[in-house]
């Protein structure tokens, strides 16, 4: 299914973009701190910001501190922190240490970890999650494909009895679940019956299955490793 092929690269690209953004934000804060002046300020107010969750229509409130300070030149500056939280991280009248740019005093930040590095950390954390998810999907698909190819080349070819076609409800993409072919085979050496599932198919193959047997390639040393041959089916998007 084309959607799965696209998703893995979307996760990878989004992850790379977030990680690059995190690096730029980190370097921007480093540059800010190199030229910023340090001084003391005071929280003079708390600004409430309301947001509504569209899924359950719940309202949430976060608070941002409004800080007042004097520059070295004696100019009084008031700014609202870009960092919001609930419950409020600061209280009215609380003394805080801040950094500000001499050339642009309104561009000031409270000297705490999240105010300085929080956005970069969030971007970096999300970037790692997206990047690892994308690479994980790509690696899993590559490893499965390689395993199937090795089984077709070096595995033992058997004929298993066709059982049925089932929907793999454990997986959904765009509201759709794939189909799988089920076949069984009785090991003549042990008389044990083994059931094999094909790889996921994004169309119902029932009408295309002819005969009572399905070719399966197995690893004799580990029967949990097998490949159900579906090459007789037409390719679909």
N, C-alpha and C positions, 0 to 999 in steps of 0.2 A: 504493500500500500504506500502510495507516494507520501501520504501524510507523515508516516513514521520516518521516512527518509529525510523529510524536511525538518521534522522536530529536532532530531539529533544535532543538526547544524545550527538551528535557531538557538538551542541551549548553549552550544559552543560559542557562537558569535556574541550572544548577549553576555555570557560569562566573560569573554575577552574584553568587551566594551566596558563592563562594570569594573573590571580589574584595572584597565587603563585609566578610567575615570578616578578610581581610588588613588592611583599613583599621582595623577595630576593634583588632586585635592590635598594629598599628603605634602607634595612639594610646595603647593601654594601656601599651606599653613607654615611650613618651614621658612619660606621666604618672608611671610608676614611677621613671624617671630624675630627674625634677624634685624628688622628695622623698626619694630614696634617699641613704643615706650610703655613702661609699667607704672601703674599708679593704683591708688585705692578709690573705690567707688561705693555707692550705697544703693540698695534696691529701694526704689521709691513707690513702686506699684507692681501689680501683677495683671497682665492682660489675658483674658480668657478667649480661647478659640474653640468654637463648636464645629463638630463634623458629624455627619449622619451616615451610618452604615446602610447602604442601599439594599443589602440582603434581608436584614431583619428590621430595618427602619429605626435602629437604636441611635440615640445621640450620645456622643462622647465629648468631653471637655478637657482641653489641655491648657496649661498656663505657661506664659513666657514672662520672665522678669524684666521690668523697666529699670534701667540703671542710670544713675546720675554721677558725674565725676568732673573734676577740674583738670584742665591740661596744665602743662608747665607754664604756659603764658597766662593762666588764670581764667581761661574761657570755660564757661559751664556748658557741658555737653550732656544730653540725655539720649539714650538709645534703647531700643527693644531688642533683647537677645533673640537670635534665630532658633535657639534651642527651647523646645517646649516639653512639658512633662505633666503627668498626673500620678500622684499628687504633686503640687508645686515643689521644685527643688530648692526654692529660696522663699524667704518670708519678707514682708515689708520692713524696712529699717535695717536689714541685714547688711553687714559690711562685706564687700567682695573685692578681690584683686582683679584688675583688668589689664588688657593690652590694647593700645590704640595706635593708629598711624599718625605721626606728627603732621603729615601733609593732608590728612583726611581724618580728623578725630572722630567723625561719625562712624567710621569703620572701626568698631571696637568689639572686643570679645572678652567674655568672662574667663578668667584663668581657671578653668577646670577641664578635665579630660574630654568630656563629651562635647563641650562647646568648641574646643579646639580641634579634636580629632574624630568626633562622633560620626560625621557624615562619611569621612574616608573609611572608617572602620565598617560602617553599614554597607557601603559600596563594595568594599573588599570581601566581606563575609558573603554577601549575595553573589558576588562574582565567582568566588570559590565554589559555592554550591552549584551554580549554573554550569560552570566550566567542568567540574567533576561529573555532573550528571550527563552532560553532552559527551564527554570523553568516555564515560562509563558505557553509555549506549553504543557508541561506535566500537569500543573494545569488545563488548558482549557480542555484537553482531559479527564482527570479524572473527572472534574466537569460535562462535558457533558455525560459521561458514567453513572455517578451516577444519574443524572437527568433522563436519559432514563430508568434506572432500577427502579427508584421510580415511574415513570409514568406507567411502565408495572405492577408494584405491586399494586399501589393505584389509578391509573388514571381510567377514564371511557372509556370502550372499545366501539368504534363505527366502522361502516363500511362506508368508504368514496368512492366516485366514482372515478375510475381511469381516469385520464385525458391524461397524456402523460409522456414521458421521455425526459428530457432536459439536455443539457451540461451546467455545472456551469462554465462559462467562467471567472468568477471573481477569480478563483483559478487555478494555474498552478504549476505542479511539473514535472521537467524534460521535459518541453514542452507539457505535457498532462494535460487536464482538466477532472474532474470527471463528472459522470452523477448523476442526481437526479430524483426520481419518484415524479410526481405531482398528487395529488388527491384533490377532493373537496367534501364538505359536507354542507348541508343546515341545520342549527340549527332549529329544530322544534319549539323551544320556541320563537325565534325572527325572523325566516324566513331569517336570514342573511346567505349568502354563505361564507364559509371559505375555503381557499386553503392551503393545507399542502405540505411541501417539505420534502422528506426523507433525511437522512444523505447522505453524498457523497459516491458514489459507483465508484470503479475504473475499472468497466467494464460495457458494455451496457446491461441492464437487459430486454430490450424490448421483446426479444423472450422467456423470462422465465416467463413473467407475464400472468397468466391464469385467466380468469374471468374479470368482470367489476368492482369489488370492492377491496379495500385495507384496511386492518385493521389499525386503528389509535387509540392510547391511548391519551386522552386529559385530561387537568386539567379544570374542569367545571368552576372554579372561575377565571381562566386566560387562555383563549383559545390560547394565544400566546405560551403557554407551551404545547407541544405535542410531540409524538413520532410515526413516521410512521414505522410500523412493516415490516421489510424486511427479517425476519428469514426464509421465504420460499425460498429465493434465496440461491444458493450454495456458499460456501466460496471460495474466490479467493485470490491469492497472490497480 
